[in-house]
Amino acid sequence: MYEEYGTIFAYIIGIVLLFFLGKFFIVPMKTVLKLLFSSILGAGIIFIINFLGGFFEFNIALNPITAFITGTLGVPGVLLLIALKYIFKA
């Protein structure tokens, strides 16, 4: 079984390149997954607010933007959405 040195060298370069590309793409993927998790958590918080606000005829629109704001900013994001609701009386 004779392999050329060029072929072995190409395999080594390919493996090293694959390793560095994996490292290069894993950081943005972690950020995207973190933002996605925050948005899902924000949607859950808005759902709870709408459920409890149903008794007082108060609701916040549940869409990707409001879920992202709530999930990213947390409690200040919820307060921001409530303040915007009262400012624009929507």
PyMOL commands that set and color helices and strands:
alter all, ss='L'
color gray80, all
select helices_A, chain A and resi 5-56+64-73+75-88
alter helices_A, ss='H'
color red, helices_A
deselect
rebuild
show_as cartoon
